[in-house]
Each structure stands twice: as structure tokens, then as C-alpha cells.
Amino acid sequence: RPVMALLAAKLLMFLFVISGRSGSADALDNCVFLGEEEKNSLYEDGDVVVGGLFPLHYIFSDYSDSGLHISRALRWMQTMTFAIKEINQRSDLLPQIKLGFHIRDSCDDIPVSLRASLLLVNGQPESVNGVESLGKHNGCAAINRTVSSIIIGDAASGVSMALLRSLGSFHIPLVSYFASCSCLSNQREFPTFMRTMPSDTFQIRALARLVSYFSWTWVGVIGVESDYARFAIQLFLQESVQYGVCAAYTYFYPVVLSQHALDELMDVIQVIMNFSSESEMQGILREVQRRNISGLQWIASEAWATAKSLWEKSADLLMGTLGFAIRRAVMIPGLKQHLTSLSPSHIHESAFLAEFWEETFKCRLNGSVNSHSHGVDSYLDRPLCEGTEDLGDVYSPYSDVTQLRVSYNVYKAVYLVAHALQDMSNCNVGKGPFLNGTCADPKNFKPWQLIHYMKRANFSSLGEKINFDQNGDPIAYYDLLNWQKRPDGSLHLVKVGFYDASMLAGRSLVINDSAIQWPAGKQAFRSVCSDSCPPGSRIVRRKGEPICCFDCVPCAEGEVNSFECLRCSEDTWPNNARNLCIPKTIEYLSYHEFMGILLCVASLLGACLSISIIATFYTYKDTPLVRANNMELSFLLLVFLVVCFLVGLLFIGRPSDWLCRIRYPAFGISFALCISCLLAKTAVVLMAFRATLPGSNVMKWFGAKQQRASVLLGTAIQVLICLIWLLTSPPQATGNTHYHSATIIIECVTGSEVGFWCVLGYIGILACMCFVMAFLARKLPDNFNEAKFITFSMLIFFAVWVTFIPVYVSTAGKYTVAVHIFAILASAFGLLFCIFAPKCYILMLKPEKNSKKHIMQRGK
């Protein structure tokens, strides 16, 4: 089977090369140096040779910054060689096995990558014309190289998918250091794939939370027409819905940007989240600058979030860019020295290293195979390299180890392979994981056996715990980077937050807002289709438009919120901002407010005046004036007036059920007592003068007992009415919100309107009877009877209560109560002053008139 697999790989490589030459010959010639095969790759033999694919070049196009990409990717490649050499020098890891490497250029292109991968797994050199050499090659014997049973690569998701589909039948493990497409997590389709790069599933969650954090609900999403961008954008559109984020547009542009494609892209570009690689971004940025478009907020995917090469020509355009980058290694000990240890004597080992040397120092090496010309000067016009050049004297992304992100992923990928081989070496025969407990030979294993151990790898690297889930994906951790400009104009990638997928959802994203530098002249960028609805309004979706586009409609009275109008409970009401329900204002006539204090003072003043008159009458009880005016009824009337004044206090303060059931009967009974006394006094005056007629004996039927009985009888009817009212439908305290929605009026409801008006009506009947009798006695001697004063008091009483009725019905809340108290006090004061003020005047100021003779005189 291994022989058949090798023959199949050779045949597939042969067919691919033959067909590929006709379809993409120009692309391959531009990317791969044909000629000296041993210099077009980097190879070191070992017991196990690890294959490597790195995008050291781009395919040429008219509108992308194509060609050399070697500085950054060369560092990734050199990190792989450094890790392998470091492992070979360790005594605690694979002490009996030497690792080798075979590295080729993938050119970030699927056809080139497939060709390079087949060369890796085949182990044979490439011919000059695309056909495998069977004998001599440029006068030398063909170089037989050890087959690579595992490949570390590629950087691009689309390329990795193509490699897996082509090499899947050989079960060759592929460990990517930069392919992040979530589609690669499908273990059924790609069972031999692993990566040290987190899946886009986590990056998309982080990006969705990022735009939601800054309230960017209206964003444009673009990406290169590739599996990586398509899956990433599809995931973002699904994830962003949870945060109320919409895509203003989605646009896919071709890998090779034509002018027409750029024109279409520029028509939609505004606020951009771009899922593409560094190479496509260069062409887009050039066109954005040509059209003088500025003030854009770029959101970078991890594919270009740390691509410093973009800054050189687009610093002003990219300032303020935010993007998630994969976790950075603080330092890989010894890597800096390894990268800068290149010298002219070593660079001839590989065309990659030679090209890098020439492009870095702008010189030519003797015997160079560099057929490219980068820069303004012509390659042939460059001076010869002197051999004294030193990488420590110049800056290059190649030797910059301040942002070891992808390089760290490469480093971890190599150690993943090493630990898998170590676990394979530790296998005990008879207890192995394979058929009948067998173990695999670390120096002669089958690829599917290695992938078994890789899936179960668990190790530490530079203090970080490395493990993988069931899909072969590592635990996701991203640094949130902000592109900031240093005073010298150089790029400063500032970490302003992070996303840790291992943390709880609410805490996974942490952002330091104050550390962010926004695009020139802007604060935090706002990108919304519709502004948030103000408090007190609700969202109404626009038909046929995304959920982020809506209109705002005011909420109904008593409702709050800015998404859905929610009605406040019965005892709450919206605040002024209409975003929160607060307790309603409680209203009742209180002792602490001015109106309550005023009425309370008036009630107490009336009661005190009545008591003082009682005291005065008691002092002068033996005088003719007091005796002549039915002293007993006068004292009863004064006592009942005191009660009437004090009843007004029952209407002040917070109502309760028991207070409500006291105040109305107390009001009705106290006034019934007063009017009954007045009625009895009027009847006595009238009957007294009727009794002076010859033969009249009416006074014997209206003596003191009958007078008291008449008062009790008149009051008893009112007591009966009140008793029936309390037993059937008593008054009770309630909260009234009908008059003022934001106010709860605590008031006493009568329970039975019939009961209330019966009490009031009965008082009116007594008052009418009293008024009629007083009117009939109006012509009696002025100095003796008080019928005239009772008439005046009844007129005041009628005036007060007739006015009370419409005012009482038309007012609400504490003002209704105040009107009721005012009516009580006004009628009580009317009775007090009209009836007793003249008598007090004589008693206190005109004592000479307080005589029987004066009283018996007839008025003139």
C-alpha cells in the first residue's frame, strides 16, 4: 500500500504539472524560480522530515501589490527551522530522533501550493520543464529527499482546503498556522487537519461583540472571493443578529483585482469590516487613496490585523483601525539571534534567502537566481553585495520580533509534531492504541498513526498550556489591536483589549476605551442606519429593510422603554426621561402642607371660640339674657358646634378605611344635632308667643323634656341613615388614578352615593324646617327672640351648601376634601356668629341691656 500511494502521488503530480503548465504557466513562472531546484526550497535531512509551506511570494496582477512578500513569511519559515533545530538540541524531547525539514513556497496560490505539496509528499526533485528527472539534472545526480509525512501549512484557508482535498486519500496530516476558516473544523470532511490558529467561529463572535460594544449597528462587510471570506462573512451575519447589528452591504471581490472590480467596490465602501489577506488589502488601499476617500473606520480580520507593510503607503487611511490578532508571544528565546545570524556565506543555500538579502540591501549577489526586480531601480543596475552587510544595521519585518503572532503559531505547530512523536516513542508494546495493542515506529510510521497522537497532544509552550478540542482547534484568545501613529510616523500596534473564549460570555471581551486612537479628527465612529429611539418611544420596523433600520413612534401615556413600550404598573409612572417607571406621587390633604395647616387652624379656632362662648354663657348663666334664650339648648348647640369644628380635622391626613367610616357619619350626625337644636329653639320661641294668647296651653306640650326629645328624635333619624349606609356599602379609602395619571389620589369613596346624599339631604330638610319656622317668627318682639338671627344663619347655611354641591362634584383629590372642610367650617362659623355673637356683645360690652326689663320691651 505505501508503494501504491507513492506511485499515485507521483502520477498525480505529473498530471497536475502537465495540466497546470497550460492553464497557469505565467502565474507559476512569476512565482517559482525554475532552474536550480535545490535552491528553490529549503531542505535538511532527518529521521522524520517535516514539510513546510509558506507564502513567500504573491502571484503578479496589475492591481495588487504583488511579488515579494518574503520578509514576513520568511520569518515564519525561519521560525520553523529554528524550532526544529531547538528540538534536535534538546535531550528531554525526541532524544533518539532527528527532525528534518523540507520547505517550499506556496505563493499564496492554490495551483502552486498543490504542486509544492506533491513535491513534499513525493520526496523527489522537480524537473526543469515540469517533468520529473529520471537520471541527471544539470549534470548532477537527482537528489533523493526523504518523504514528508506531515506538512505545516498553509497560511490561507482556501489553499489549505485544496491541499486537504488533494492529499486526503494519503492521510497526510496538515497543521496550519494561519488558516482560520470555520469550515476546516469539519472533521468528517477534513479528518487529518489541525491548526494552532483559532477557528473563525471565535473571531466572528469577538468581532460581533466589538461592533456591538461601540454601537456600530450598520457596517459594511467585504471580503475576497474565497472560502475563508465566504464562511467568515456568513458566520458574522448570523452572529451579529443577536446583537442587533446589520450589514449595510456585503461584497465579494475577486482575488485578482481588476479595475472594474475596484470601481464596484469603491461604490459601496464606507465603514468596512474586511475579511481578506494582506495582498488584496494593498490593491484596495491604493484605490481608496486614489479616490481621496478618508475618514473610514476599518475593522480588520486577523488575516491582516498585524500586517505592518500596509502602513508604509496608507498610514493616514489606516490610523485608528481596530482588529483582533492572534495571541502574541512575549519572546521566543534565541529566535532573534537565529533570524539575524544570516550572512552572505549562508544565503546561497536558498533562493529565498538570496532574494531576501538582495531586496533588503538593494544589491546583487554573484550567481544569484533572483529573476525579479522590486523597487524603482533596475535589478541589473544594482551594485554587487560587498559581504559586509549586517541585518542588525537595518530594520526589516523579517527581524522584528515584537509582534510574534503567526511566528508563534508556527513554533507551536512544530512542537505539536514533536510532542506527538514523543508520545509515539513512549508507547509500550502490547498497550498501544492500534490493532492488537501495537505501537507505531517513530522513524517509520504511517501518517494516520501520527495524526492519532497529534489529536491527543497536551503540552506547554513558553508558559502557555496547549491543547485542542475535538475539531483539532486550539482554545481561542485574541488581542484587540489599535493602529496608532508614533510621533515619527511609524506604526504602533497597541493592545487595547482582548477576547478570551474560555471566559464567560459576558466577560470574554475586555476593552480599554481610553487607550484607543480613532481616525484623524474623529472620536468614536458612529455607524447606524437609524438612531436609537429616545426614551418613551418604540421601534417600528421598516417593511423590507434590515432590523437596524426603523422608525420611532412615541409610547402611549404611562409606557416606557426604547425598544418595546412597556406599561408601568398601577402604582408607578414614567420618569421625565421616560426610561424608568418610578412610584407615582401620592396625594392627599396633609397636615404638613399650607392648605391643610390653614384648615386645621380654622377648625381649632372655631372649636376654641365655641368653648369660650360656653364659658362665657356659663359665667352669665343666671343673667336674664342667658336664661331667656333657652339656656339648656344653647349649651347643647355650642357643644355640638364644637363637635362640628373638630369633625373637620377628620378630613385632614392620609385616609384609611376606619377614618373614612368615621368622618362621614360624624359630619352628618354633628350637623343633625346642631340643626335639631336650632329647630327646637325656633319652635320654643314660636310656641312661647303662641302660648300668650288667651286659653292657650301649648307650652305644656313643649317643655324641657319635649325639647330634648325633639333633638334626639331629629338626630336619631340621621343615625339610622348612617347605620344603614355603614352596613350596606360603607365608605373606604382608595387610590384614584383617573384624574391624574402620574398621581395616586388617596381619597375616601362614599361606597354608596345614595347614602352620602341621604345624609346631606336630611341635613337640608332639617335646615329648611328650621328656616320656615324662623321665618314665621320674624315679627316677634326684637329684644326677646332670636328668630331673626336663626333666619340669617340658615340663609348662610343654604348659601354654603348650595355652592358646595357643584364645586364638590367638579373638583378632585385633596381639593374636594378642602371644599368639604370649608363648607363645614363656613356653615359652623355662620351658626356660631349669627346666633351667639349678638348675645356675647350684650354680655361683654352692653351689660346694662342684660336686664329683664330691657328684654321684655317690644322692639320698635
CORVEN-V691743 format. One record per backbone hydrogen bond with DSSP energy under -0.5 kcal/mol. NH is the residue of the N-H (numbers start at 1). CO is the residue of the C=O. E is the energy in kcal/mol with one decimal. If there is no record, write none. Layout:
BEGIN
nh: {NH & NH}
co: {CO & CO}
e: {E & E}
END
This chain:
BEGIN
nh: {5 & 6 & 7 & 8 & 9 & 10 & 11 & 12 & 13 & 14 & 15 & 16 & 17 & 18 & 19 & 20 & 21 & 22 & 22 & 23 & 24 & 25 & 28 & 29 & 30 & 31 & 32 & 34 & 37 & 39 & 40 & 40 & 42 & 44 & 47 & 48 & 49 & 50 & 50 & 51 & 51 & 52 & 53 & 54 & 56 & 58 & 65 & 66 & 68 & 69 & 73 & 74 & 75 & 76 & 77 & 78 & 79 & 80 & 81 & 82 & 83 & 84 & 85 & 86 & 87 & 88 & 89 & 90 & 97 & 99 & 100 & 101 & 102 & 103 & 104 & 106 & 107 & 109 & 113 & 114 & 115 & 116 & 117 & 118 & 119 & 120 & 121 & 122 & 123 & 125 & 130 & 137 & 140 & 142 & 144 & 145 & 145 & 148 & 149 & 149 & 150 & 151 & 152 & 153 & 153 & 160 & 161 & 162 & 163 & 164 & 165 & 166 & 167 & 168 & 170 & 171 & 171 & 172 & 173 & 173 & 174 & 175 & 176 & 176 & 178 & 179 & 180 & 184 & 185 & 186 & 187 & 190 & 193 & 194 & 195 & 196 & 197 & 200 & 202 & 203 & 204 & 205 & 206 & 207 & 208 & 209 & 210 & 211 & 212 & 213 & 214 & 215 & 216 & 217 & 217 & 218 & 219 & 220 & 221 & 222 & 223 & 224 & 225 & 226 & 230 & 231 & 232 & 233 & 234 & 235 & 236 & 237 & 238 & 239 & 240 & 241 & 242 & 243 & 244 & 245 & 246 & 248 & 248 & 249 & 251 & 253 & 257 & 262 & 263 & 264 & 265 & 266 & 267 & 268 & 268 & 269 & 272 & 272 & 273 & 274 & 274 & 275 & 275 & 276 & 281 & 282 & 283 & 284 & 285 & 286 & 287 & 288 & 289 & 290 & 291 & 292 & 293 & 298 & 299 & 300 & 300 & 301 & 304 & 305 & 307 & 308 & 310 & 311 & 312 & 312 & 314 & 315 & 318 & 319 & 320 & 321 & 322 & 323 & 324 & 325 & 327 & 329 & 333 & 335 & 338 & 339 & 340 & 341 & 341 & 342 & 346 & 347 & 349 & 350 & 351 & 352 & 354 & 355 & 356 & 357 & 358 & 359 & 360 & 361 & 362 & 363 & 364 & 368 & 371 & 381 & 382 & 385 & 393 & 394 & 399 & 400 & 401 & 404 & 404 & 405 & 409 & 410 & 411 & 412 & 413 & 414 & 415 & 416 & 417 & 418 & 419 & 420 & 421 & 422 & 423 & 424 & 425 & 426 & 427 & 430 & 431 & 432 & 434 & 437 & 438 & 442 & 444 & 449 & 450 & 451 & 452 & 453 & 454 & 455 & 456 & 456 & 457 & 459 & 461 & 464 & 466 & 467 & 469 & 472 & 475 & 478 & 479 & 480 & 481 & 481 & 482 & 483 & 484 & 484 & 486 & 486 & 489 & 492 & 494 & 494 & 496 & 496 & 497 & 498 & 499 & 500 & 501 & 501 & 503 & 507 & 508 & 508 & 510 & 510 & 512 & 513 & 515 & 516 & 518 & 522 & 530 & 536 & 536 & 537 & 537 & 538 & 539 & 540 & 542 & 543 & 545 & 549 & 550 & 551 & 553 & 555 & 559 & 560 & 561 & 566 & 568 & 572 & 573 & 575 & 578 & 582 & 582 & 584 & 585 & 587 & 587 & 590 & 593 & 597 & 598 & 599 & 600 & 601 & 602 & 603 & 604 & 605 & 606 & 607 & 608 & 609 & 610 & 611 & 612 & 613 & 614 & 615 & 616 & 617 & 618 & 619 & 620 & 621 & 623 & 627 & 628 & 629 & 629 & 630 & 634 & 635 & 636 & 637 & 638 & 639 & 640 & 641 & 642 & 643 & 644 & 645 & 646 & 647 & 648 & 648 & 649 & 650 & 650 & 651 & 652 & 653 & 660 & 661 & 662 & 662 & 663 & 664 & 666 & 667 & 668 & 669 & 670 & 671 & 672 & 673 & 674 & 675 & 676 & 677 & 678 & 679 & 680 & 681 & 682 & 683 & 684 & 685 & 686 & 687 & 688 & 689 & 690 & 691 & 692 & 693 & 696 & 700 & 701 & 702 & 707 & 708 & 709 & 710 & 711 & 712 & 713 & 714 & 715 & 716 & 717 & 718 & 719 & 720 & 721 & 722 & 723 & 724 & 725 & 726 & 727 & 728 & 729 & 730 & 732 & 734 & 736 & 736 & 737 & 743 & 744 & 745 & 745 & 746 & 746 & 747 & 747 & 749 & 749 & 752 & 756 & 757 & 758 & 759 & 760 & 761 & 762 & 763 & 764 & 765 & 766 & 767 & 768 & 769 & 770 & 771 & 772 & 773 & 774 & 775 & 776 & 777 & 778 & 780 & 784 & 785 & 790 & 791 & 792 & 793 & 794 & 795 & 796 & 797 & 798 & 799 & 800 & 801 & 802 & 803 & 804 & 805 & 806 & 807 & 808 & 809 & 810 & 811 & 815 & 816 & 817 & 818 & 819 & 820 & 821 & 822 & 823 & 824 & 825 & 826 & 827 & 828 & 829 & 830 & 831 & 832 & 833 & 834 & 835 & 836 & 837 & 837 & 840 & 841 & 842 & 843 & 844 & 845 & 846 & 846 & 849 & 850 & 851 & 855 & 856 & 857 & 857}
co: {1 & 2 & 3 & 4 & 5 & 6 & 7 & 8 & 9 & 10 & 11 & 12 & 13 & 14 & 15 & 16 & 17 & 18 & 19 & 19 & 20 & 21 & 24 & 25 & 26 & 27 & 28 & 32 & 35 & 36 & 36 & 37 & 103 & 101 & 98 & 98 & 147 & 48 & 100 & 49 & 150 & 102 & 152 & 104 & 54 & 67 & 279 & 64 & 66 & 56 & 69 & 70 & 71 & 72 & 73 & 74 & 75 & 76 & 77 & 78 & 79 & 80 & 81 & 82 & 83 & 84 & 85 & 87 & 94 & 97 & 48 & 44 & 50 & 42 & 52 & 54 & 54 & 106 & 109 & 110 & 111 & 112 & 113 & 114 & 115 & 116 & 117 & 118 & 119 & 143 & 127 & 140 & 137 & 135 & 142 & 123 & 143 & 120 & 49 & 147 & 49 & 173 & 51 & 151 & 175 & 156 & 157 & 158 & 159 & 160 & 161 & 162 & 163 & 164 & 167 & 167 & 168 & 167 & 149 & 171 & 192 & 151 & 174 & 194 & 154 & 154 & 178 & 181 & 182 & 183 & 185 & 186 & 190 & 174 & 472 & 176 & 176 & 180 & 199 & 199 & 200 & 201 & 202 & 203 & 204 & 205 & 206 & 207 & 208 & 209 & 210 & 212 & 211 & 215 & 527 & 527 & 246 & 271 & 249 & 273 & 251 & 275 & 253 & 224 & 226 & 227 & 228 & 229 & 230 & 231 & 232 & 233 & 234 & 235 & 236 & 237 & 239 & 240 & 241 & 240 & 217 & 219 & 246 & 219 & 221 & 223 & 255 & 258 & 259 & 260 & 261 & 262 & 263 & 264 & 265 & 265 & 270 & 297 & 220 & 272 & 299 & 222 & 273 & 274 & 277 & 278 & 279 & 280 & 281 & 282 & 283 & 284 & 285 & 286 & 287 & 289 & 288 & 296 & 272 & 298 & 322 & 274 & 301 & 301 & 304 & 306 & 307 & 308 & 308 & 309 & 310 & 311 & 314 & 315 & 483 & 318 & 298 & 481 & 300 & 479 & 477 & 404 & 331 & 332 & 334 & 335 & 336 & 337 & 338 & 339 & 343 & 343 & 346 & 347 & 39 & 39 & 350 & 351 & 352 & 353 & 354 & 355 & 356 & 357 & 358 & 358 & 383 & 365 & 369 & 378 & 379 & 364 & 390 & 391 & 396 & 396 & 399 & 329 & 401 & 403 & 405 & 406 & 407 & 408 & 409 & 410 & 411 & 412 & 413 & 414 & 415 & 416 & 417 & 418 & 419 & 420 & 421 & 422 & 424 & 437 & 428 & 437 & 438 & 434 & 435 & 440 & 441 & 446 & 446 & 447 & 448 & 449 & 450 & 451 & 452 & 453 & 454 & 466 & 464 & 461 & 459 & 465 & 473 & 469 & 467 & 499 & 325 & 497 & 323 & 479 & 494 & 321 & 482 & 492 & 484 & 490 & 486 & 484 & 482 & 492 & 480 & 494 & 480 & 510 & 478 & 508 & 476 & 499 & 500 & 504 & 504 & 505 & 498 & 508 & 496 & 511 & 512 & 513 & 516 & 519 & 548 & 561 & 578 & 534 & 561 & 553 & 563 & 551 & 549 & 541 & 542 & 546 & 548 & 540 & 538 & 536 & 556 & 566 & 578 & 560 & 558 & 569 & 582 & 580 & 575 & 573 & 580 & 571 & 742 & 585 & 744 & 588 & 590 & 593 & 594 & 595 & 596 & 597 & 598 & 599 & 600 & 601 & 602 & 603 & 604 & 605 & 606 & 607 & 608 & 609 & 610 & 611 & 612 & 613 & 614 & 615 & 616 & 618 & 620 & 623 & 624 & 625 & 626 & 627 & 630 & 631 & 632 & 633 & 634 & 635 & 636 & 637 & 638 & 639 & 640 & 641 & 642 & 643 & 644 & 645 & 646 & 646 & 647 & 648 & 649 & 589 & 656 & 657 & 658 & 659 & 659 & 660 & 662 & 663 & 664 & 665 & 666 & 667 & 668 & 669 & 670 & 671 & 672 & 673 & 674 & 675 & 676 & 677 & 678 & 679 & 680 & 681 & 682 & 683 & 684 & 685 & 686 & 687 & 689 & 690 & 693 & 697 & 698 & 699 & 703 & 704 & 705 & 706 & 707 & 708 & 709 & 710 & 711 & 712 & 713 & 714 & 715 & 716 & 717 & 718 & 719 & 720 & 721 & 722 & 723 & 724 & 725 & 726 & 749 & 747 & 734 & 745 & 735 & 740 & 585 & 736 & 743 & 587 & 744 & 734 & 745 & 732 & 747 & 750 & 752 & 753 & 754 & 755 & 756 & 757 & 758 & 759 & 760 & 761 & 762 & 763 & 764 & 765 & 766 & 767 & 768 & 769 & 770 & 771 & 772 & 773 & 775 & 777 & 781 & 781 & 786 & 787 & 788 & 789 & 790 & 791 & 792 & 793 & 794 & 795 & 796 & 797 & 798 & 799 & 800 & 801 & 802 & 803 & 804 & 805 & 806 & 807 & 812 & 813 & 813 & 814 & 815 & 816 & 817 & 818 & 819 & 820 & 821 & 822 & 823 & 824 & 825 & 826 & 827 & 828 & 829 & 830 & 831 & 832 & 832 & 833 & 836 & 837 & 838 & 839 & 840 & 841 & 841 & 842 & 846 & 847 & 849 & 851 & 852 & 853 & 854}
e: {-2.6 & -2.1 & -2.6 & -2.6 & -2.3 & -2.3 & -2.5 & -2.8 & -2.4 & -2.4 & -2.9 & -2.4 & -2.6 & -2.4 & -2.6 & -3.3 & -1.7 & -0.7 & -0.6 & -1.3 & -2.5 & -0.5 & -2.4 & -2.8 & -2.2 & -1.4 & -3.1 & -0.7 & -1.2 & -1.5 & -0.6 & -1.4 & -2.3 & -2.9 & -1.7 & -1.7 & -0.5 & -0.6 & -2.6 & -0.6 & -2.9 & -2.4 & -2.3 & -1.9 & -2.1 & -2.2 & -0.6 & -2.0 & -0.6 & -1.6 & -1.4 & -2.8 & -1.2 & -1.4 & -2.4 & -3.0 & -2.1 & -1.6 & -1.9 & -2.5 & -2.5 & -2.3 & -2.4 & -2.5 & -2.3 & -2.3 & -1.1 & -1.3 & -0.9 & -0.5 & -3.2 & -1.9 & -2.1 & -3.2 & -2.7 & -2.1 & -0.6 & -1.9 & -2.6 & -2.7 & -2.1 & -2.5 & -2.7 & -2.1 & -1.6 & -1.7 & -2.5 & -1.6 & -2.1 & -0.6 & -0.6 & -3.8 & -1.5 & -1.5 & -0.6 & -2.1 & -0.6 & -2.0 & -0.7 & -0.7 & -0.6 & -2.3 & -3.1 & -0.7 & -1.6 & -2.1 & -2.5 & -2.0 & -2.4 & -2.4 & -2.2 & -1.7 & -3.0 & -1.2 & -1.6 & -0.5 & -1.4 & -1.1 & -0.8 & -0.6 & -2.3 & -2.7 & -0.6 & -2.3 & -0.7 & -0.5 & -0.6 & -1.5 & -1.8 & -1.4 & -1.2 & -2.7 & -1.4 & -2.5 & -1.5 & -2.2 & -0.6 & -3.2 & -1.3 & -1.2 & -3.2 & -1.5 & -2.3 & -2.7 & -2.7 & -2.1 & -1.9 & -2.4 & -1.7 & -2.3 & -1.6 & -1.3 & -3.3 & -1.4 & -0.8 & -1.9 & -2.1 & -2.5 & -2.7 & -2.3 & -2.0 & -1.6 & -2.8 & -2.1 & -2.6 & -2.5 & -2.0 & -2.9 & -2.3 & -2.3 & -2.4 & -2.5 & -1.6 & -2.8 & -3.0 & -0.7 & -1.1 & -1.3 & -1.4 & -2.3 & -2.5 & -2.6 & -0.7 & -0.7 & -1.9 & -1.8 & -0.9 & -2.1 & -2.4 & -2.1 & -2.0 & -2.5 & -1.1 & -0.6 & -1.1 & -1.4 & -0.5 & -0.9 & -2.3 & -0.6 & -1.7 & -2.7 & -0.6 & -0.9 & -1.7 & -1.4 & -0.9 & -1.7 & -2.7 & -1.9 & -1.7 & -2.4 & -2.3 & -2.0 & -1.8 & -1.3 & -2.2 & -0.8 & -2.3 & -0.5 & -2.8 & -1.2 & -1.7 & -0.9 & -1.3 & -1.6 & -1.5 & -1.4 & -0.6 & -0.5 & -0.8 & -0.6 & -2.1 & -1.2 & -3.0 & -2.1 & -2.1 & -1.8 & -1.0 & -3.0 & -0.9 & -2.8 & -0.7 & -2.2 & -1.9 & -2.6 & -2.0 & -0.6 & -0.6 & -0.7 & -2.3 & -1.6 & -1.8 & -1.2 & -4.4 & -0.5 & -2.1 & -2.6 & -2.3 & -2.3 & -2.4 & -2.6 & -2.1 & -2.3 & -1.2 & -1.1 & -2.5 & -1.6 & -0.7 & -0.8 & -1.4 & -3.4 & -1.9 & -0.8 & -0.9 & -0.7 & -0.8 & -0.6 & -0.5 & -1.5 & -1.7 & -2.3 & -2.3 & -2.4 & -2.2 & -2.1 & -1.8 & -2.0 & -1.8 & -2.3 & -2.7 & -2.0 & -2.3 & -2.2 & -2.5 & -1.9 & -2.1 & -1.7 & -1.1 & -1.6 & -2.4 & -2.7 & -1.6 & -2.0 & -1.2 & -0.6 & -1.5 & -1.3 & -1.4 & -2.0 & -1.0 & -1.2 & -2.3 & -2.1 & -0.6 & -0.5 & -1.4 & -1.9 & -2.7 & -2.0 & -3.5 & -0.6 & -2.7 & -2.0 & -0.6 & -2.6 & -2.9 & -2.4 & -3.1 & -0.7 & -2.2 & -2.3 & -0.8 & -2.1 & -0.5 & -2.9 & -2.4 & -2.9 & -2.3 & -0.9 & -2.9 & -0.7 & -0.8 & -2.0 & -2.5 & -2.1 & -1.9 & -0.6 & -1.5 & -1.6 & -1.0 & -0.7 & -2.4 & -0.5 & -3.4 & -0.9 & -1.3 & -1.7 & -0.6 & -2.0 & -0.7 & -0.5 & -0.7 & -1.1 & -0.5 & -3.3 & -1.6 & -2.7 & -1.4 & -0.6 & -2.0 & -1.9 & -0.6 & -2.6 & -2.6 & -3.4 & -1.7 & -2.3 & -1.2 & -2.7 & -2.8 & -1.6 & -3.0 & -2.2 & -1.1 & -3.2 & -0.5 & -2.2 & -1.9 & -0.5 & -2.9 & -0.8 & -0.9 & -2.7 & -2.7 & -2.2 & -2.3 & -2.5 & -2.2 & -2.3 & -2.4 & -2.7 & -2.4 & -2.3 & -2.6 & -2.6 & -2.3 & -2.3 & -2.7 & -2.2 & -2.3 & -2.5 & -2.4 & -3.2 & -2.6 & -2.1 & -2.1 & -1.1 & -1.4 & -2.2 & -2.8 & -0.9 & -0.5 & -0.8 & -2.3 & -2.5 & -2.2 & -2.8 & -2.4 & -2.4 & -2.6 & -2.2 & -2.1 & -1.9 & -2.4 & -2.6 & -2.3 & -2.1 & -0.9 & -0.6 & -1.3 & -0.5 & -1.4 & -1.1 & -1.3 & -3.5 & -2.6 & -1.9 & -0.6 & -0.7 & -2.7 & -1.2 & -2.5 & -2.4 & -2.5 & -3.0 & -2.3 & -1.8 & -1.8 & -2.3 & -2.0 & -2.7 & -2.2 & -2.2 & -2.4 & -3.0 & -2.4 & -2.9 & -2.8 & -2.4 & -2.4 & -2.4 & -2.6 & -3.0 & -2.5 & -1.6 & -1.5 & -2.1 & -0.5 & -1.3 & -1.8 & -1.0 & -1.5 & -1.2 & -1.9 & -2.3 & -2.6 & -2.2 & -1.9 & -2.5 & -2.7 & -2.6 & -2.0 & -2.7 & -1.6 & -0.8 & -2.5 & -2.4 & -2.2 & -2.5 & -2.4 & -2.4 & -2.2 & -2.7 & -1.9 & -2.0 & -1.9 & -0.5 & -1.7 & -2.4 & -0.7 & -2.8 & -0.6 & -1.6 & -3.3 & -2.9 & -0.7 & -2.4 & -0.8 & -2.4 & -0.8 & -2.8 & -0.6 & -2.3 & -2.0 & -2.5 & -2.1 & -2.0 & -2.3 & -2.7 & -2.6 & -1.7 & -1.8 & -2.3 & -2.4 & -2.3 & -2.5 & -2.5 & -2.3 & -2.6 & -2.6 & -2.2 & -2.4 & -2.5 & -2.0 & -1.2 & -1.3 & -1.3 & -1.0 & -1.8 & -2.3 & -2.5 & -2.1 & -2.5 & -2.4 & -2.2 & -2.3 & -2.5 & -3.1 & -2.5 & -2.6 & -2.4 & -2.8 & -1.7 & -2.0 & -1.6 & -0.8 & -1.4 & -3.3 & -2.0 & -1.8 & -1.3 & -1.1 & -0.9 & -1.2 & -2.5 & -2.2 & -2.1 & -2.6 & -2.7 & -2.3 & -2.1 & -3.0 & -3.1 & -2.3 & -2.2 & -3.2 & -2.2 & -2.2 & -2.6 & -2.9 & -2.3 & -1.8 & -2.0 & -0.6 & -1.2 & -2.5 & -2.2 & -1.8 & -2.9 & -2.8 & -2.6 & -1.0 & -0.6 & -1.8 & -1.4 & -2.0 & -2.3 & -2.2 & -0.8 & -0.7}
END
